[in-house]
Amino acid sequence: MIIAGVVLLASQTAVSCDEETSAVRLGNAEVATIDEIVEAPGTVTARTAATLTAPAAGTLGELHAEPGQRVRKGDVLAVIDSPDLTRRRDAAREALAQLPSGSPAGIGGISEFTAVRRRTDEQAAKAFEQARESAAAIADPQVRKALLDQVGAAEAGYRTASSASAAALRSVQSGVASLGRAMGSLSAAQRLQAEQAYELADAAVDALTLRAPVDGVVQLGGPAQPASGGSLAGLLAGGQAPAVAGGAVAGVDPAVPEGGYLAAGTPVVTVVDTGRLGLTAEVDETDVLLVGDGIGADIELDAAPGAVFTAKVRSVDLLPTTSARGGVSYQVRLDLGPLEKGSPTPRPGMSAIIRLKVRQAADAITVPASAIVSTGGRESVWTVRAGRYEAVPVRLGVQGEDTVQITSGVNAGERVVIAGADQVTAGAEAP
Protein backbone atom coordinates (compact mmCIF):
# COMPACT_ATOMS: atom_id res chain seq x y z
CA MET A 1 0.00 0.00 0.00
CA ILE A 2 1.22 3.46 -0.89
CA ILE A 3 -0.37 6.22 1.15
CA ALA A 4 -0.33 9.85 0.06
CA GLY A 5 -1.97 12.70 1.92
CA VAL A 6 -3.25 15.99 0.50
CA VAL A 7 -4.14 18.98 2.66
CA LEU A 8 -6.95 20.77 0.87
CA LEU A 9 -7.82 23.57 3.29
CA ALA A 10 -5.68 25.10 6.00
CA SER A 11 -7.06 27.53 8.53
CA GLN A 12 -3.68 28.46 9.94
CA THR A 13 -0.19 28.96 8.58
CA ALA A 14 2.62 26.73 9.82
CA VAL A 15 5.29 28.53 11.82
CA SER A 16 8.91 27.42 11.81
CA CYS A 17 11.01 28.22 14.84
CA ASP A 18 14.24 26.78 13.63
CA GLU A 19 17.47 28.01 15.16
CA GLU A 20 20.70 27.97 13.21
CA THR A 21 22.47 26.24 16.10
CA SER A 22 19.88 23.49 16.57
CA ALA A 23 18.56 20.66 14.41
CA VAL A 24 15.25 20.90 16.28
CA ARG A 25 12.48 22.47 14.22
CA LEU A 26 9.14 23.63 15.54
CA GLY A 27 5.82 24.14 13.85
CA ASN A 28 2.16 24.53 14.72
CA ALA A 29 -0.70 22.03 14.80
CA GLU A 30 -3.11 23.16 12.09
CA VAL A 31 -6.76 22.79 11.23
CA ALA A 32 -7.12 21.36 7.73
CA THR A 33 -8.88 18.84 5.52
CA ILE A 34 -6.81 15.72 5.04
CA ASP A 35 -7.20 12.77 2.68
CA GLU A 36 -5.93 9.23 3.12
CA ILE A 37 -4.97 7.84 -0.25
CA VAL A 38 -4.66 4.27 -1.52
CA GLU A 39 -2.55 4.23 -4.66
CA ALA A 40 -3.05 1.45 -7.20
CA PRO A 41 -2.08 0.70 -10.80
CA GLY A 42 -4.93 0.80 -13.27
CA THR A 43 -6.07 0.78 -16.87
CA VAL A 44 -8.46 2.94 -18.88
CA THR A 45 -11.49 0.94 -19.97
CA ALA A 46 -14.14 1.25 -22.64
CA ARG A 47 -17.83 0.76 -21.98
CA THR A 48 -18.05 -2.06 -24.52
CA ALA A 49 -15.85 -3.60 -27.20
CA ALA A 50 -17.93 -5.83 -29.48
CA THR A 51 -16.22 -7.96 -32.09
CA LEU A 52 -18.39 -9.28 -34.92
CA THR A 53 -17.23 -12.56 -36.47
CA ALA A 54 -18.20 -14.54 -39.54
CA PRO A 55 -21.15 -16.77 -38.52
CA ALA A 56 -20.20 -19.35 -41.16
CA ALA A 57 -17.44 -20.07 -43.64
CA GLY A 58 -17.57 -17.89 -46.74
CA THR A 59 -16.19 -14.71 -48.24
CA LEU A 60 -16.45 -11.06 -47.25
CA GLY A 61 -18.97 -9.94 -49.85
CA GLU A 62 -19.42 -6.33 -48.73
CA LEU A 63 -17.63 -4.08 -46.27
CA HIS A 64 -19.47 -0.91 -45.31
CA ALA A 65 -17.18 0.45 -42.58
CA GLU A 66 -13.78 2.14 -42.48
CA PRO A 67 -11.29 2.20 -39.58
CA GLY A 68 -12.09 5.06 -37.22
CA GLN A 69 -15.59 5.50 -38.57
CA ARG A 70 -18.23 6.31 -35.97
CA VAL A 71 -21.33 4.14 -36.36
CA ARG A 72 -24.72 3.79 -34.72
CA LYS A 73 -26.30 0.68 -33.31
CA GLY A 74 -27.97 -1.26 -36.13
CA ASP A 75 -25.80 0.10 -38.96
CA VAL A 76 -24.82 -2.53 -41.54
CA LEU A 77 -21.04 -3.01 -41.29
CA ALA A 78 -20.43 -6.04 -43.51
CA VAL A 79 -22.18 -8.82 -45.45
CA ILE A 80 -20.79 -12.36 -45.59
CA ASP A 81 -21.37 -14.64 -48.58
CA SER A 82 -21.79 -18.22 -47.37
CA PRO A 83 -22.58 -20.77 -50.12
CA ASP A 84 -23.30 -23.47 -47.53
CA LEU A 85 -25.98 -21.48 -45.70
CA THR A 86 -27.44 -20.23 -48.96
CA ARG A 87 -27.68 -23.77 -50.36
CA ARG A 88 -29.27 -24.97 -47.13
CA ARG A 89 -31.90 -22.26 -47.31
CA ASP A 90 -32.57 -22.95 -51.03
CA ALA A 91 -32.91 -26.68 -50.36
CA ALA A 92 -35.31 -26.01 -47.48
CA ARG A 93 -37.38 -23.73 -49.71
CA GLU A 94 -37.53 -26.39 -52.43
CA ALA A 95 -38.50 -29.12 -49.95
CA LEU A 96 -41.32 -26.94 -48.63
CA ALA A 97 -42.58 -26.23 -52.14
CA GLN A 98 -42.62 -29.94 -53.04
CA LEU A 99 -44.80 -31.00 -50.11
CA PRO A 100 -48.24 -32.26 -51.22
CA SER A 101 -51.15 -30.10 -50.19
CA GLY A 102 -53.05 -33.04 -48.70
CA SER A 103 -52.11 -36.16 -46.79
CA PRO A 104 -48.81 -37.93 -47.57
CA ALA A 105 -49.09 -40.09 -50.66
CA GLY A 106 -48.02 -43.72 -50.93
CA ILE A 107 -48.78 -44.78 -47.36
CA GLY A 108 -50.58 -48.09 -47.50
CA GLY A 109 -50.42 -49.24 -43.91
CA ILE A 110 -49.24 -48.70 -40.36
CA SER A 111 -45.66 -49.84 -41.08
CA GLU A 112 -45.26 -47.30 -43.87
CA PHE A 113 -46.88 -44.64 -41.69
CA THR A 114 -44.33 -45.40 -38.92
CA ALA A 115 -41.41 -45.24 -41.38
CA VAL A 116 -42.54 -41.87 -42.77
CA ARG A 117 -43.03 -40.48 -39.26
CA ARG A 118 -39.55 -41.65 -38.19
CA ARG A 119 -38.00 -40.10 -41.30
CA THR A 120 -39.81 -36.79 -40.63
CA ASP A 121 -38.50 -36.78 -37.05
CA GLU A 122 -34.95 -37.42 -38.28
CA GLN A 123 -35.19 -34.58 -40.81
CA ALA A 124 -36.47 -32.24 -38.11
CA ALA A 125 -33.69 -33.24 -35.70
CA LYS A 126 -31.06 -32.61 -38.40
CA ALA A 127 -32.55 -29.21 -39.28
CA PHE A 128 -32.61 -28.16 -35.61
CA GLU A 129 -29.01 -29.31 -35.11
CA GLN A 130 -27.78 -27.37 -38.14
CA ALA A 131 -29.72 -24.28 -37.07
CA ARG A 132 -28.33 -24.48 -33.53
CA GLU A 133 -24.75 -24.83 -34.83
CA SER A 134 -25.24 -21.81 -37.11
CA ALA A 135 -26.69 -19.74 -34.25
CA ALA A 136 -23.90 -20.69 -31.84
CA ALA A 137 -21.31 -19.26 -34.26
CA ILE A 138 -22.90 -15.78 -34.14
CA ALA A 139 -20.73 -13.36 -32.15
CA ASP A 140 -23.37 -10.78 -31.30
CA PRO A 141 -24.91 -12.11 -28.05
CA GLN A 142 -28.33 -10.58 -28.75
CA VAL A 143 -28.53 -11.98 -32.28
CA ARG A 144 -27.20 -15.34 -31.09
CA LYS A 145 -29.77 -15.51 -28.30
CA ALA A 146 -32.59 -14.55 -30.65
CA LEU A 147 -31.65 -17.31 -33.10
CA LEU A 148 -31.24 -19.91 -30.36
CA ASP A 149 -34.60 -18.91 -28.91
CA GLN A 150 -36.12 -19.29 -32.37
CA VAL A 151 -34.62 -22.78 -32.69
CA GLY A 152 -35.92 -23.73 -29.25
CA ALA A 153 -39.42 -22.47 -30.02
CA ALA A 154 -39.46 -24.30 -33.35
CA GLU A 155 -38.26 -27.50 -31.72
CA ALA A 156 -40.96 -27.29 -29.05
CA GLY A 157 -43.61 -26.67 -31.71
CA TYR A 158 -42.50 -29.64 -33.75
CA ARG A 159 -42.45 -31.92 -30.70
CA THR A 160 -46.10 -31.07 -30.15
CA ALA A 161 -46.97 -31.89 -33.77
CA SER A 162 -44.95 -35.11 -33.68
CA SER A 163 -46.61 -36.17 -30.45
CA ALA A 164 -50.01 -35.57 -32.07
CA SER A 165 -49.15 -37.86 -34.98
CA ALA A 166 -47.87 -40.51 -32.54
CA ALA A 167 -51.13 -40.32 -30.59
CA ALA A 168 -53.07 -40.65 -33.83
CA LEU A 169 -51.08 -43.78 -34.68
CA ARG A 170 -51.88 -45.30 -31.30
CA SER A 171 -55.55 -44.59 -31.92
CA VAL A 172 -55.36 -46.44 -35.24
CA GLN A 173 -53.60 -49.38 -33.60
CA SER A 174 -56.30 -49.59 -30.93
CA GLY A 175 -59.10 -49.35 -33.52
CA VAL A 176 -60.36 -45.99 -32.25
CA ALA A 177 -59.45 -43.95 -35.38
CA SER A 178 -58.87 -44.55 -39.09
CA LEU A 179 -55.49 -44.46 -40.83
CA GLY A 180 -56.70 -41.53 -42.92
CA ARG A 181 -57.18 -39.42 -39.82
CA ALA A 182 -53.71 -40.31 -38.58
CA MET A 183 -52.25 -39.41 -41.94
CA GLY A 184 -53.73 -35.94 -41.54
CA SER A 185 -51.78 -35.47 -38.29
CA LEU A 186 -48.60 -36.72 -39.94
CA SER A 187 -49.11 -34.35 -42.86
CA ALA A 188 -49.38 -31.42 -40.44
CA ALA A 189 -46.14 -32.49 -38.73
CA GLN A 190 -44.33 -32.81 -42.10
CA ARG A 191 -45.43 -29.36 -43.21
CA LEU A 192 -44.48 -27.79 -39.88
CA GLN A 193 -41.04 -29.42 -40.08
CA ALA A 194 -40.47 -28.14 -43.61
CA GLU A 195 -41.63 -24.61 -42.74
CA GLN A 196 -39.44 -24.48 -39.66
CA ALA A 197 -36.41 -25.80 -41.56
CA TYR A 198 -36.82 -23.01 -44.12
CA GLU A 199 -37.41 -20.28 -41.53
CA LEU A 200 -34.36 -21.30 -39.50
CA ALA A 201 -32.14 -21.54 -42.60
CA ASP A 202 -33.40 -18.14 -43.76
CA ALA A 203 -32.65 -16.62 -40.33
CA ALA A 204 -29.09 -18.01 -40.54
CA VAL A 205 -28.62 -16.32 -43.92
CA ASP A 206 -29.99 -13.05 -42.50
CA ALA A 207 -27.36 -13.29 -39.74
CA LEU A 208 -24.66 -13.04 -42.44
CA THR A 209 -25.43 -9.32 -42.47
CA LEU A 210 -23.31 -7.93 -39.61
CA ARG A 211 -24.80 -4.92 -37.84
CA ALA A 212 -23.26 -2.71 -35.16
CA PRO A 213 -24.51 -3.98 -31.76
CA VAL A 214 -23.65 -0.65 -30.08
CA ASP A 215 -22.79 2.93 -30.94
CA GLY A 216 -19.05 3.32 -31.28
CA VAL A 217 -15.92 3.57 -33.37
CA VAL A 218 -14.98 0.94 -35.94
CA GLN A 219 -11.76 -1.00 -35.91
CA LEU A 220 -11.33 -3.62 -38.61
CA GLY A 221 -10.47 -7.16 -37.60
CA GLY A 222 -10.59 -8.39 -34.04
CA PRO A 223 -8.60 -8.16 -30.82
CA ALA A 224 -5.06 -9.48 -31.14
CA GLN A 225 -3.31 -11.46 -28.41
CA PRO A 226 -0.51 -9.32 -26.92
CA ALA A 227 2.76 -10.86 -25.86
CA SER A 228 2.05 -9.96 -22.23
CA GLY A 229 -1.31 -11.68 -22.14
CA GLY A 230 -4.43 -10.07 -20.72
CA SER A 231 -8.02 -10.08 -21.85
CA LEU A 232 -10.44 -7.92 -23.72
CA ALA A 233 -12.71 -8.08 -20.70
CA GLY A 234 -10.00 -6.22 -18.77
CA LEU A 235 -10.46 -3.21 -21.06
CA LEU A 236 -14.16 -2.98 -20.36
CA ALA A 237 -15.69 -0.81 -17.71
CA GLY A 238 -18.24 -3.43 -16.83
CA GLY A 239 -21.99 -3.54 -17.16
CA GLN A 240 -21.84 -4.97 -20.67
CA ALA A 241 -19.96 -8.02 -21.78
CA PRO A 242 -17.95 -8.00 -25.01
CA ALA A 243 -19.53 -9.77 -27.94
CA VAL A 244 -16.45 -11.96 -28.27
CA ALA A 245 -13.82 -12.75 -25.68
CA GLY A 246 -10.24 -12.32 -26.74
CA GLY A 247 -6.91 -10.75 -25.99
CA ALA A 248 -6.35 -7.19 -24.87
CA VAL A 249 -6.66 -4.69 -27.66
CA ALA A 250 -2.98 -3.96 -28.10
CA GLY A 251 -3.59 -4.27 -31.85
CA VAL A 252 -5.96 -6.04 -34.16
CA ASP A 253 -5.79 -9.09 -36.35
CA PRO A 254 -5.14 -8.26 -40.01
CA ALA A 255 -8.38 -7.12 -41.61
CA VAL A 256 -9.88 -9.38 -44.28
CA PRO A 257 -10.37 -7.55 -47.60
CA GLU A 258 -13.57 -7.68 -49.60
CA GLY A 259 -13.72 -11.00 -51.40
CA GLY A 260 -11.33 -12.61 -48.91
CA TYR A 261 -12.06 -16.01 -47.41
CA LEU A 262 -13.45 -16.19 -43.88
CA ALA A 263 -13.56 -19.29 -41.73
CA ALA A 264 -16.46 -19.49 -39.29
CA GLY A 265 -15.61 -17.32 -36.28
CA THR A 266 -13.09 -15.10 -38.10
CA PRO A 267 -13.19 -11.55 -36.65
CA VAL A 268 -14.46 -9.08 -39.23
CA VAL A 269 -14.92 -5.79 -37.40
CA THR A 270 -14.77 -4.49 -33.83
CA VAL A 271 -16.94 -1.66 -32.53
CA VAL A 272 -15.54 0.13 -29.46
CA ASP A 273 -18.03 2.14 -27.43
CA THR A 274 -16.11 5.00 -25.81
CA GLY A 275 -19.26 6.89 -24.81
CA ARG A 276 -18.44 6.31 -21.16
CA LEU A 277 -14.80 5.75 -20.34
CA GLY A 278 -13.88 4.11 -17.07
CA LEU A 279 -10.94 2.61 -15.24
CA THR A 280 -10.10 -0.56 -13.39
CA ALA A 281 -7.72 -0.40 -10.44
CA GLU A 282 -5.84 -3.35 -8.99
CA VAL A 283 -6.18 -2.80 -5.22
CA ASP A 284 -4.23 -4.95 -2.80
CA GLU A 285 -6.19 -7.08 -0.32
CA THR A 286 -4.70 -5.10 2.58
CA ASP A 287 -6.37 -1.93 1.31
CA VAL A 288 -9.56 -3.06 -0.42
CA LEU A 289 -11.74 -2.93 2.71
CA LEU A 290 -11.15 0.83 2.80
CA VAL A 291 -12.60 1.24 -0.71
CA GLY A 292 -16.34 1.76 -1.17
CA ASP A 293 -18.77 2.89 -3.84
CA GLY A 294 -18.73 6.62 -4.56
CA ILE A 295 -15.17 7.24 -3.37
CA GLY A 296 -13.35 9.84 -5.46
CA ALA A 297 -9.96 9.39 -7.08
CA ASP A 298 -7.28 11.40 -8.86
CA ILE A 299 -5.81 9.84 -12.00
CA GLU A 300 -2.41 10.11 -13.66
CA LEU A 301 -1.90 8.66 -17.13
CA ASP A 302 1.51 7.51 -18.32
CA ALA A 303 0.55 8.82 -21.76
CA ALA A 304 -0.45 12.29 -20.50
CA PRO A 305 1.93 13.49 -17.77
CA GLY A 306 0.71 16.62 -16.06
CA ALA A 307 -2.89 16.24 -17.20
CA VAL A 308 -5.52 16.18 -14.45
CA PHE A 309 -8.22 13.49 -14.45
CA THR A 310 -10.78 12.54 -11.81
CA ALA A 311 -12.91 9.44 -11.30
CA LYS A 312 -15.41 7.91 -8.90
CA VAL A 313 -15.66 4.30 -7.70
CA ARG A 314 -18.61 2.45 -9.21
CA SER A 315 -18.07 -1.03 -7.78
CA VAL A 316 -15.58 -3.35 -6.09
CA ASP A 317 -15.32 -6.96 -7.26
CA LEU A 318 -16.12 -9.63 -4.69
CA LEU A 319 -13.80 -12.25 -6.16
CA PRO A 320 -10.02 -11.72 -6.06
CA THR A 321 -7.44 -11.89 -8.79
CA THR A 322 -3.70 -12.44 -8.71
CA SER A 323 -1.99 -9.08 -8.94
CA ALA A 324 0.96 -8.25 -11.17
CA ARG A 325 3.12 -8.36 -8.02
CA GLY A 326 2.01 -11.93 -7.28
CA GLY A 327 -0.25 -11.12 -4.32
CA VAL A 328 -4.02 -11.13 -3.98
CA SER A 329 -5.82 -8.06 -5.28
CA TYR A 330 -9.34 -6.97 -6.17
CA GLN A 331 -10.59 -5.12 -9.22
CA VAL A 332 -12.08 -1.72 -8.41
CA ARG A 333 -14.13 -0.20 -11.24
CA LEU A 334 -14.43 3.55 -11.65
CA ASP A 335 -16.21 6.01 -13.91
CA LEU A 336 -13.96 8.65 -15.44
CA GLY A 337 -15.12 12.17 -14.62
CA PRO A 338 -15.65 15.03 -17.10
CA LEU A 339 -12.49 16.04 -18.92
CA GLU A 340 -11.08 19.47 -18.29
CA LYS A 341 -10.95 21.81 -21.25
CA GLY A 342 -7.80 21.15 -23.25
CA SER A 343 -7.15 17.77 -21.61
CA PRO A 344 -6.33 14.87 -23.96
CA THR A 345 -8.97 12.16 -24.32
CA PRO A 346 -7.76 8.87 -22.81
CA ARG A 347 -7.90 5.69 -24.88
CA PRO A 348 -8.87 2.21 -23.71
CA GLY A 349 -5.85 0.25 -22.53
CA MET A 350 -3.78 3.23 -21.36
CA SER A 351 -1.88 2.68 -18.10
CA ALA A 352 -2.82 4.81 -15.11
CA ILE A 353 -1.93 5.48 -11.51
CA ILE A 354 -5.14 5.73 -9.49
CA ARG A 355 -5.14 7.52 -6.15
CA LEU A 356 -8.27 6.53 -4.25
CA LYS A 357 -9.38 8.95 -1.52
CA VAL A 358 -10.47 6.25 0.90
CA ARG A 359 -10.91 8.46 3.97
CA GLN A 360 -11.22 12.17 4.56
CA ALA A 361 -11.31 14.32 7.68
CA ALA A 362 -12.54 17.90 7.38
CA ASP A 363 -11.63 20.60 9.89
CA ALA A 364 -9.21 18.18 11.50
CA ILE A 365 -6.30 18.98 13.79
CA THR A 366 -3.22 17.95 11.81
CA VAL A 367 0.52 17.83 12.31
CA PRO A 368 3.30 16.86 9.91
CA ALA A 369 3.87 13.10 9.81
CA SER A 370 7.43 13.74 10.99
CA ALA A 371 6.06 15.02 14.30
CA ILE A 372 4.80 11.55 15.29
CA VAL A 373 7.25 9.59 17.46
CA SER A 374 6.94 6.36 19.38
CA THR A 375 7.54 6.57 23.10
CA GLY A 376 6.73 3.79 25.52
CA GLY A 377 5.08 1.74 22.78
CA ARG A 378 2.57 4.39 21.68
CA GLU A 379 2.44 7.40 19.41
CA SER A 380 3.37 10.72 20.90
CA VAL A 381 4.08 14.30 19.86
CA TRP A 382 6.64 16.61 21.47
CA THR A 383 4.88 19.84 22.31
CA VAL A 384 5.99 23.12 23.86
CA ARG A 385 3.95 23.90 26.95
CA ALA A 386 4.82 26.66 29.42
CA GLY A 387 8.00 27.19 27.43
CA ARG A 388 9.28 23.64 27.94
CA TYR A 389 9.24 20.43 25.93
CA GLU A 390 6.65 17.81 26.86
CA ALA A 391 5.94 14.42 25.21
CA VAL A 392 2.16 14.13 24.82
CA PRO A 393 0.47 10.79 23.91
CA VAL A 394 -1.86 11.26 20.93
CA ARG A 395 -4.51 9.29 19.08
CA LEU A 396 -4.23 9.27 15.30
CA GLY A 397 -7.04 9.48 12.77
CA VAL A 398 -6.73 9.82 9.01
CA GLN A 399 -3.12 9.40 7.96
CA GLY A 400 -1.57 10.94 4.90
CA GLU A 401 1.95 10.84 3.63
CA ASP A 402 2.84 14.37 4.72
CA THR A 403 0.26 15.10 7.41
CA VAL A 404 -1.59 13.14 10.10
CA GLN A 405 -4.87 13.81 11.89
CA ILE A 406 -4.69 14.09 15.70
CA THR A 407 -8.01 13.13 17.30
CA SER A 408 -6.84 13.67 20.89
CA GLY A 409 -3.80 14.93 22.79
CA VAL A 410 -2.92 18.12 20.87
CA ASN A 411 -4.95 21.26 20.24
CA ALA A 412 -4.97 23.46 17.19
CA GLY A 413 -2.26 26.12 17.29
CA GLU A 414 0.00 24.28 19.72
CA ARG A 415 3.70 24.38 18.96
CA VAL A 416 5.07 20.90 18.15
CA VAL A 417 8.46 19.47 17.24
CA ILE A 418 8.46 18.60 13.55
CA ALA A 419 12.15 17.65 13.22
CA GLY A 420 15.00 16.71 15.56
CA ALA A 421 12.82 15.00 18.18
CA ASP A 422 15.74 12.73 19.08
CA GLN A 423 17.53 15.80 20.45
CA VAL A 424 14.65 16.89 22.70
CA THR A 425 14.62 16.23 26.46
CA ALA A 426 11.47 16.38 28.53
CA GLY A 427 11.37 19.57 30.59
CA ALA A 428 14.13 21.28 28.63
CA GLU A 429 13.51 24.91 27.79
CA ALA A 430 12.23 25.46 24.26
CA PRO A 431 13.41 28.43 22.18
Disulfide bonds with the S-S distance in Angstrom:
none
